[in-house]
Structure formats: C-alpha cells, structure tokens
C-alpha cells in the first residue's frame, strides 16, 4: 500500500500538460440524474446521501496531473516495487483525490474498505496534504453494477473475486467519505 501511495504522490508532482477534468463530462460516471443504488447495497440511504452531495457544485481544489485510471491492475510490479503504469488514456488535471479515490474504490471492491482507507491515510501522510472529501466521494461513486464484471475480467483469475460483496465493501468506503464531509 505504501508503494501505491508513493507512486501516486510522485505522479501528482509532475508538471505535465493535460486538460482540466470536467466532472460528469470527462468521466464515465453516471450523469447527476442517472445515479442508481448498486445491487447488493446494504444501506441504500448511504448511497442516496452521497448522490445528494454530488448535486452541489464541485469545490475548488489544487489541480495536479492525474493518471485518470490509477488502479492496482494498471500498475506493473517487480520485486515489491512499482516499475510502471499502463492505461494512460484518461490523463487530466484535477483534484488529486480523484486518482486516489479511484484506487480506493477498486481496493474496497476487490479487497476491503480498510485497505481503501489505509491508502488514503498513507497518501495524505506521504504527500503532506488532506484529500478533498468531495472529490474522493466523486471517485468512489464510480462504482456501479458493471464493476464486478470489469474487475473480474481485469483480475483474470489471478485471485479469488468476491463479486457479491463488492457493493457492500465500497458502501463502507462511501459512508466513511461522507463522514469526512461532515
């Protein structure tokens, strides 16, 4: 987890040109009126509350270079070190919480909400910044009913995948992000 936080901090320190991210336009997340509580949600009210938060205009945050698809399956590893990143077609500039939040969503879905929260904490301590909770929530809400299929395909049999528990694990991460918003 430490290595993932470190590569994200390094990536976000790059001063490379890229378009500014436009939420709801430059992302495959549902339009504001298209959110749906995922099948398998244990607490639909958590998702509804998060959808309500998204109705507010996005807050300003420092714009950094973003990978746009910073997921564990896009990281190349050798001997415990990340040696490369793949899938660069989503680069933008925007809140660092977007990249970290996408990775958190994936970690929560595939492993546990605790791993997801651990990444957030490690990133913040390594970068010396607090991630903007609105943008973190925005990235977490990229979870929908198509995610289990995509994640299973990306993992491609390299580890067991608990598809049935994905929504409930992401839900815990969403609930935690909502608490940080206050």
C-alpha positions in Angstrom: 0.0 0.0 0.0 2.9 2.3 0.8 4.3 1.9 -2.8 0.9 2.8 -4.3 0.7 5.9 -2.2 4.3 6.9 -3.1 3.8 6.4 -6.9 0.6 8.5 -6.7 2.4 11.3 -4.8 5.2 11.2 -7.4 2.7 11.2 -10.3 0.8 14.2 -8.8 4.1 16.1 -8.5 4.7 16.0 -12.3 4.0 19.3 -14.1 2.8 17.9 -17.4 0.2 19.4 -19.7 -3.3 17.9 -19.7 -6.9 19.2 -20.0 -8.8 20.1 -16.8 -11.2 17.4 -15.8 -14.8 18.3 -16.2 -16.9 16.2 -13.8 -19.8 14.3 -15.4 -18.3 15.0 -18.9 -14.8 13.6 -18.9 -15.8 10.5 -16.9 -18.0 7.5 -17.4 -19.7 8.2 -14.1 -23.5 8.5 -14.4 -24.9 11.9 -15.0 -26.2 13.5 -11.9 -29.8 12.3 -12.6 -28.6 8.8 -13.5 -27.2 7.6 -10.2 -28.6 4.3 -9.0 -28.1 2.4 -5.8 -26.0 -0.7 -6.7 -27.4 -4.2 -6.4 -26.0 -5.6 -3.2 -26.1 -2.4 -1.3 -26.7 -3.0 2.4 -27.6 0.6 3.2 -29.3 2.3 0.3 -29.6 5.6 2.3 -25.8 5.9 2.3 -25.8 5.9 -1.5 -28.7 8.3 -1.6 -27.0 10.7 0.7 -23.8 10.5 -1.4 -25.8 11.2 -4.6 -27.3 14.3 -2.8 -23.8 15.6 -2.0 -22.9 15.3 -5.7 -25.7 17.7 -6.5 -23.6 20.6 -5.0 -21.1 22.2 -7.4 -17.7 20.7 -7.2 -15.4 22.5 -4.8 -12.2 24.2 -5.9 -9.1 22.1 -5.3 -5.5 22.3 -6.4 -5.2 20.9 -9.9 -2.5 18.3 -10.4 -1.5 15.9 -13.1 -3.8 12.9 -12.9 -3.3 9.4 -14.4 -7.1 9.1 -14.6 -7.2 5.3 -14.1 -4.8 4.7 -11.2 -5.9 1.2 -10.4 -3.8 -1.7 -9.0 -4.3 -3.6 -12.2 -2.7 -0.8 -14.2 0.5 -1.0 -12.0 3.4 -3.1 -13.1 5.3 -4.7 -10.2 8.7 -6.3 -9.8 10.3 -7.4 -6.5 7.8 -5.3 -4.4 8.3 -2.1 -6.4 6.0 -0.4 -8.9 8.1 -0.3 -12.1 5.5 1.2 -14.5 1.9 2.3 -15.1 -0.3 1.3 -18.0 -3.6 2.7 -19.4 -2.7 6.4 -19.9 -5.8 7.4 -21.9 -7.5 9.2 -19.1 -4.9 11.9 -18.2 -6.3 15.2 -16.9 -5.5 17.9 -14.4 -7.7 18.0 -11.3 -8.0 17.1 -7.7 -5.5 14.5 -6.5 -8.4 12.9 -4.6 -9.8 11.7 -7.9 -6.8 9.4 -8.7 -6.6 8.2 -5.1 -10.4 7.8 -4.9 -10.5 5.6 -8.0 -7.8 3.4 -6.5 -9.6 3.3 -3.2 -12.8 2.3 -4.9 -11.0 -0.6 -6.6 -9.3 -1.7 -3.3 -12.6 -1.6 -1.4 -14.4 -3.6 -4.1 -11.7 -6.2 -4.5 -10.2 -6.4 -1.0 -11.6 -4.4 1.8 -12.7 -0.9 2.9 -9.9 -1.0 5.4 -7.3 -1.3 2.7 -9.1 1.6 0.9 -8.9 3.8 4.0 -5.3 2.8 4.6 -4.3 4.0 1.1 -6.0 7.4 1.8 -4.1 7.8 5.1 -0.8 6.8 3.6 -1.2 9.1 0.6 -2.1 12.1 2.9 0.9 11.4 5.2 3.3 10.9 2.3 2.0 14.0 0.3 1.5 16.2 3.4 -1.9 17.1 2.2 -5.5 16.2 3.1 -7.5 14.8 0.2 -10.6 16.8 -0.7 -13.5 14.6 0.6 -16.0 15.8 -2.1 -13.7 14.7 -4.9 -12.8 11.5 -3.1 -16.6 10.7 -2.9 -17.0 11.6 -6.6 -14.4 9.0 -7.5 -15.8 6.4 -5.1 -19.2 6.8 -6.7 -17.8 5.4 -10.0 -18.9 2.1 -8.5 -21.9 0.7 -10.3 -23.4 -2.6 -11.2 -21.0 -3.1 -14.1 -17.9 -3.0 -11.8 -18.0 -6.7 -10.7 -17.8 -7.8 -14.3 -15.0 -5.4 -15.2 -13.0 -6.2 -12.0 -13.4 -9.9 -12.5 -12.1 -9.6 -16.1 -9.2 -7.4 -15.0 -8.1 -9.8 -12.3 -8.4 -12.6 -14.8 -8.3 -15.5 -12.4 -5.1 -14.3 -10.6 -7.0 -14.2 -7.3 -10.5 -15.1 -6.0 -13.1 -12.4 -6.5 -16.0 -12.0 -4.1 -18.4 -10.3 -6.6 -21.4 -10.5 -4.2 -19.6 -8.4 -1.5 -18.3 -5.6 -3.8 -21.1 -3.1 -3.4 -21.2 -3.5 0.4 -17.4 -3.0 0.7 -17.5 0.1 -1.5 -20.5 1.3 0.5 -18.4 1.3 3.7 -15.8 3.5 1.9 -18.6 5.8 0.7 -20.0 6.1 4.2 -16.6 6.9 5.6 -16.1 9.6 2.9 -19.5 11.1 3.8 -18.5 11.3 7.5 -15.3 13.2 6.5 -17.5 15.7 4.6 -19.3 16.4 7.9 
